[in-house]
Each structure stands twice: as C-alpha cells, then as structure tokens.
Amino acid sequence: MALMLVAALGLNVLAQGRGAPPAGRAGGPPSARATAPFDPTGYWVAIISEDWRWRMVTPAKGDVVSIPLSAEGLRVAEAWDPAKDEAAGEQCRAYGAPGLMRGPIRLHITWQDDNTLKIESDYGQQTRLLRFTGAGGAGGAAEVGRASGAKTWQGVTSAQWVMAAGGGRGRGGARRGSIKSVTTQMRPGYLRKNGVPYSDRAVFTEYWDLHSETNGDQYLVDTNVVDDPVYLQTPWITSLHFKKEMDGSKWDPSTCDARF
Amino acid sequence: MKRAVLFALGLLAASVPARAQIELSGSYVPILYEDYIERGPGSDLGDFTGMPLTDEGRAKALLYTSNLPSTIERQCLAQAPWVLQYRPLGLRIWSEVDKDDRVSAWKIEGDYLRDTLTIWMDGRPEPSPNALSTAAGFSTGKWEGDTLTVHTTHVKTTWIRRGNGIPASDQTTYWVHLTRHDDLLTVVTIQEDPFYLSEPHVVSRVFKFDARANQGGRSICNTANEIPRLEDSGIVPHYLPGQNPEADFMTRTYNLPKEAALGYAESLYPEYRHKLKSVYTPPASCGRYCCGWIERQGLPGAAPGLSCNDGGLGELNPVVRSKQGDGEGKPAAPGKK
C-alpha cells in the first residue's frame, strides 16, 4: 500500500518536474494562469545599465559593435536610411520583438486570457502575446501563426512554464519556475535603432525569470537568443532586466520613431 | 494504514531533490554581446553610462587616470569578487561536499585579478561586521527553485566595471542570482554601496557552457615596470578635481551631453530620453569599433565592399602590422601607413 502511494505520488512529482501540471478537477489540464509559479503581471521598467549608448539613444550609422553580424548584415546596416523607412511607413522596424525588448521601455504585463500573457510597451505602443501551449495552454502558437500566414513586428510567440526541480516546489517552499518563449514569423526589423538588421527567418527565444529581493524589489530577467541565418554569424545572446513598479504612473506612450 | 501513509510520505519527501537544484559545475565562456567595448578592449575613460553614482563616487572616478593601475604596487590589486561581470574571461565552477556528501560550498575560480569565490551552502552565519574584508568577500548561497541566490559581504575597496576608475567601497554588498537555462548561465548582480552608489546597480550577463572545459584556470599576475618615469618616484598618477581632460570624452566622441555620461541614476530610466531628445544627434559616422565581428579590412577573410571604419584598431593586428612593417613581422614605426 505504502509503495503504491509512493509510486503514485512520486510519478506526479516527476511529471511536474517536466513541466506538466497536475490535472484539473474537470479532467482537462489547468490553465497556464492557474499553474503559474510566479506572477509576471504588473508594470516593469527597463533598467538601462548595459549597452547604454546603443539602447538609450540612436548610435551612429554603422556602429554595430557587440552584434555578431554576417558580412551581409553589416552591408545592410551600412545602408541604413531612416528617411527611406519613414517613406515606406516602416518606422516600427526597430520595435519588433528583439529590438523592442532592448529598447528604453516600460512593460505592462497582464493575462489576456487564461493561456495568453499580454505584454504591452509604452515605447512604440507595441503588444506581444505569449500563447502558452501544451499542458495548461490552448492550441499551439505556431499553429495560429500558420493559419494567419501574416508576418508581423511581434510575430507569433509560443510559451511554456518550465518548472524548477521537484515540481517547482522546494522543501516546504514556494512553487518556482520560469517561462520559455519562442517567437517566429516576424517581419524583418532592426536589432538596434541604427538599422542593424534581422531577417524574417529570425527566431527569438527567451527565458524569463523572476527574482524577489529581501527589500521587496522584484526583477524580471529576460535571457534571450536571436537566431538569424541571414544576418548573424552566430546567435546573438544577451539578457535584459526589468524592475517592477508600483503602478502605471510613469507609463509614457510614444509612437514608433525611425530616428530617435 | 495511517502508519503506512506516513511512511509513504516520508519516502516521498526524501525523493524530492533538496540539495543542488541544478548542476552548475563546469566551464563557461563569457558572451561579449553586451558592453563589448568595456569587456573587450576596456571602457572609455569618462564613460560612466549605466551607473547610478553618488556625487562622491563620480568625483572619485574622475580622479582616475589609466596610469594609476600601471604603478607597480597596483598592477596586481585584486578587483571586486563579481567583477567577472565586466571582464572578458571565462568561469570555472565546481562544488565541494561535506562528509555526508552534501554540497557545502560552490566555488567560482578566480583569475589573475580576481580571487576565487567561495559560496557557502552549509548555513553558516555571516561574520561580524568587524571581521576581515578580503578580496573574495564572504558569500552564502541558497537555492530558490533552479536559481542559486548568493549574498556577498566583507569585500575590499576596489574598482568595479573595467578600466575607467569607477569605485566600490568596502561597504559594498551584492545579491547575485545564477540561473542556468540549458547551456546558458545568466548571472544577475545587484550591487549596493552606501558611499558610491545612489541606488542598487543591476547588471545581467550570460555565459555559455563550454563542454571542452577551456575556460578558467588561474594564472599568476606578474608586475613589471610599465612606466619608467614612475619607477621609485613615489608619484601616484591622478587628475585633480575638475581637471580630468577625459570628463567630456563621451561628448567629443559620441555627441552625448556630458551629464548623460557621468553616471546619474536618472539616466538609467526611459523618461531620461525626454532630456536627451532635444540635445542629442547621432555622430555623422561610426569612428571606432565599427566592423563588428567581421574580419578587419586587410586581413584574411575580410569581406570586400564594406566601408566600416574600425578607427585603426585593425592595424594593431599582428598580420596587418607585419604587412606594414619591415617585412619581418616587426611593427611599423608610429605614424607609418
């Protein structure tokens, strides 16, 4: 009897460790919102303590330092012409997901529904949707993207909770884990405001972690990888950190700007 | 039945990992895709962007000249324990276990300018505030899910960041989060300093697991007489307050307003762009480090047809120098093209 209990409970723990939440009362998987190991919602501000000169202002044309561009990528960067982007109505090229997240932004994160996390930015007034898939999620995001066919600045993002070892629950502790999200089907855009390009074949992978400090501060850390077979020699790997704000009092919407 | 259930629950508790939640041991390559100039060739003097300095911190940083660490007695000074966030060197991490095979400490190997870090996992208390400050400081750690959270105290007064004199006092403390996702290790440092920082200084970096274990390996720091005129002179190189000619380097080079580069906390937040918008215009062209990761022009593998200007850095490459020099691999004379 005891061994049967161990077997039953132990399997459940292992399953949680692989990211599968326990079954819901109705028999279906509980939602991503219900199984969230941390609360990502609220207002978050980017702390620009790294790459300041390339994130806070638009650097000189051709200033591509830090980014592992291919020769073709550098050629395109050297040909950057913001007037041309404006004339083509493409002022938002630097506001696609990989460029947006490195921008001087505030984020407002809410649950759009039980399986979709909505991330809005004041900078460029963009909206990203992280659709949780698999256990606790609705249909696959890639499926949604394929159905629509259209490429957008923010592309299509599928996400999943990755639970920490032991089902995300340490010995007597809180449930813990992180989000892994993958974004595809983006319109070609800029990694940097001065026209450093990524192509429509780029894949943007992010790992989101929450760190809560003893003084009450909370930081959302976004470790991310841009894979682009067209304009990058190797994946561009960076991390970003956002600090939680009490409210939206500093929310400062601005439109896409191709120059500043 | 009740005893059986209790027995079962006991076994279950024992089956849940309660020690290291994630294996951190191994070698990691630093990924220099952020702040490359600082972490590669070294920061520009007068570039305090991204720093929340107090007036005192800024004043001290502006006394700095790069001749200072060239003095014999400062060449091998240990730097801050978490200066690994700003340097181009890899990491080697391993654990040490006690007699019961429990991890008692995590170690991050030092290098020639950084002491080996010990992160105690055995629950030992922090030493008295009056205890000795050391180059590595005193660190304790605990697992929060798959993140190793570290608290570091008892450090020495050092420079932080890289190569431009930004100071950290011996009252500095750090909260650090090490999180591994697949083969990426993200290290977040939150530094507090009651003297030189006006608010916590937060930095996040990514390192990549190196299966070939080529990273780390402590080397020896040797001193040498780098500036002959300073030898046995007793001179401590410095600038007097208000006389640092590099205080406006970022203005001259990148068109940034002087205040924007001098490390005021307000400059770290998006709303600061309202102040910048009316006073900033990008430089007409890129003048330094502009070829990115493409081979420098004139070197094997260089891509034709690019106009990138690397500010002459390519000429420092031994292949280029041998072409421009006397043909025997010796460098060209200064100014010779």
Contacts between the chains, C-beta under 8 A, distances in Angstrom:
chain1	res1	chain2	res2	distance
A	1	B	1	7.2
A	1	B	4	5.0
A	1	B	8	7.9
A	2	B	4	4.2
A	2	B	5	7.2
A	2	B	7	4.9
A	2	B	8	4.2
A	2	B	11	7.5
A	3	B	8	7.5
A	5	B	4	7.5
A	5	B	5	6.5
A	5	B	8	3.8
A	5	B	9	7.8
A	5	B	12	7.8
A	6	B	8	5.0
A	6	B	11	5.0
A	6	B	12	5.8
A	6	B	15	7.6
A	9	B	8	7.2
A	9	B	9	7.9
A	9	B	12	5.0
A	10	B	12	6.1
A	10	B	15	5.6
A	13	B	12	7.3
A	13	B	15	7.1
A	13	B	16	6.3
A	37	B	145	7.5
A	45	B	269	6.2
A	45	B	270	6.7
A	46	B	270	6.6
A	47	B	202	5.3
A	47	B	268	5.5
A	47	B	269	7.4
A	48	B	50	6.4
A	48	B	267	7.9
A	48	B	268	5.3
A	48	B	269	7.2
A	48	B	270	7.6
A	49	B	50	4.1
A	49	B	51	7.3
A	49	B	52	8.0
A	49	B	201	6.5
A	49	B	202	5.8
A	49	B	203	5.7
A	49	B	268	5.8
A	50	B	34	4.9
A	50	B	35	5.4
A	50	B	50	6.0
A	50	B	203	6.2
A	50	B	204	7.5
A	51	B	34	5.2
A	51	B	35	5.9
A	51	B	50	7.9
A	52	B	49	3.7
A	52	B	50	4.2
A	52	B	267	7.6
A	52	B	268	7.8
A	53	B	47	8.0
A	53	B	49	5.9
A	53	B	250	7.9
A	53	B	254	6.2
A	53	B	256	7.2
A	56	B	49	7.7
A	56	B	260	7.9
A	56	B	267	7.4
A	56	B	272	7.1
A	56	B	273	6.5
A	56	B	276	7.1
A	57	B	256	7.3
A	57	B	273	7.6
A	57	B	276	5.9
A	57	B	280	5.4
A	57	B	282	7.2
A	58	B	282	5.2
A	59	B	254	7.6
A	59	B	282	6.2
A	59	B	283	7.9
A	59	B	286	7.4
A	60	B	254	7.8
A	60	B	282	5.0
A	60	B	283	4.1
A	60	B	284	7.0
A	60	B	285	5.7
A	60	B	286	4.3
A	60	B	287	7.6
A	61	B	282	7.3
A	61	B	285	6.4
A	61	B	286	6.6
A	62	B	285	6.4
A	62	B	286	3.9
A	62	B	290	5.1
A	62	B	307	7.5
A	62	B	308	5.9
A	62	B	309	7.6
A	63	B	286	4.1
A	63	B	289	7.8
A	63	B	290	6.1
A	64	B	286	7.8
A	64	B	290	6.9
A	64	B	291	7.9
A	64	B	292	4.1
A	64	B	308	7.8
A	65	B	36	5.3
A	65	B	37	6.3
A	65	B	289	4.3
A	65	B	290	7.1
A	65	B	292	6.1
A	66	B	32	7.1
A	66	B	33	5.2
A	66	B	34	6.2
A	66	B	35	7.3
A	66	B	36	4.0
A	66	B	37	8.0
A	66	B	292	7.8
A	67	B	33	6.7
A	67	B	292	6.1
A	67	B	293	7.5
A	68	B	33	6.9
A	68	B	292	7.2
A	68	B	293	4.5
A	69	B	292	5.0
A	69	B	293	6.4
A	69	B	294	6.9
A	71	B	294	5.7
A	71	B	303	3.5
A	71	B	306	6.9
A	74	B	291	7.3
A	74	B	292	5.9
A	74	B	294	5.4
A	74	B	303	7.1
A	74	B	306	5.7
A	74	B	308	6.4
A	75	B	303	7.9
A	75	B	305	7.0
A	75	B	306	6.4
A	78	B	306	6.6
A	78	B	307	5.9
A	78	B	308	6.8
A	104	B	269	7.8
A	104	B	270	4.0
A	104	B	272	7.9
A	104	B	273	5.8
A	105	B	270	6.2
A	106	B	270	6.2
A	122	B	270	7.6
A	123	B	270	6.6
A	162	B	181	7.9
A	164	B	21	6.1
A	164	B	145	3.4
A	164	B	146	4.3
A	165	B	17	4.8
A	165	B	21	4.5
A	165	B	22	6.9
A	165	B	145	7.7
A	165	B	146	6.2
A	166	B	16	4.4
A	166	B	17	5.1
A	166	B	18	7.8
A	166	B	21	7.4
A	167	B	16	7.8
A	168	B	145	6.3
A	169	B	16	8.0
A	170	B	18	7.4
A	170	B	21	7.3
A	170	B	143	6.5
A	170	B	144	7.6
A	170	B	145	6.7
A	171	B	13	7.6
A	171	B	16	6.7
A	171	B	18	4.8
A	173	B	144	7.8
A	176	B	144	6.4
A	176	B	145	2.7
A	176	B	146	7.1
A	176	B	147	7.8
A	177	B	145	6.4
A	177	B	146	7.8
A	178	B	145	7.9
A	178	B	146	7.4
A	178	B	179	7.5
A	178	B	181	7.2
A	180	B	181	7.4
A	194	B	282	7.1
A	207	B	179	7.9
A	207	B	181	4.2
A	207	B	184	7.4
A	207	B	186	7.5
A	209	B	147	6.6
A	209	B	177	7.5
A	209	B	179	5.4
A	209	B	186	7.3
A	211	B	144	7.9
A	211	B	147	7.0
A	211	B	149	7.6
A	211	B	177	4.9
A	211	B	188	6.4
A	213	B	175	6.1
A	213	B	190	6.8
A	214	B	175	7.7
A	217	B	190	7.9
A	217	B	200	7.4
A	219	B	188	6.9
A	219	B	190	7.5
A	219	B	202	6.7
A	221	B	177	7.5
A	221	B	179	7.5
A	221	B	186	6.4
A	221	B	188	5.6
A	221	B	204	5.5
A	223	B	179	7.6
A	223	B	181	6.1
A	223	B	184	6.1
A	223	B	186	4.5
A	223	B	204	7.6
A	223	B	206	5.9
A	225	B	184	7.7
A	233	B	293	6.0
A	236	B	33	5.6
A	237	B	31	4.9
A	237	B	33	5.8
A	237	B	184	6.7
A	237	B	206	5.2
A	237	B	208	7.1
A	238	B	31	7.7
A	238	B	33	5.4
A	238	B	34	5.1
A	238	B	206	6.5
A	239	B	34	7.7
A	239	B	186	5.2
A	239	B	188	7.7
A	239	B	204	4.0
A	239	B	205	6.6
A	239	B	206	5.1
A	240	B	204	7.0
A	241	B	188	6.5
A	241	B	202	5.5
A	241	B	203	8.0
A	241	B	204	4.7
A	243	B	202	7.4
A	250	B	271	6.5
A	252	B	270	6.8
A	252	B	271	6.3
A	260	B	273	7.7
A	260	B	277	5.8
A	260	B	280	7.6
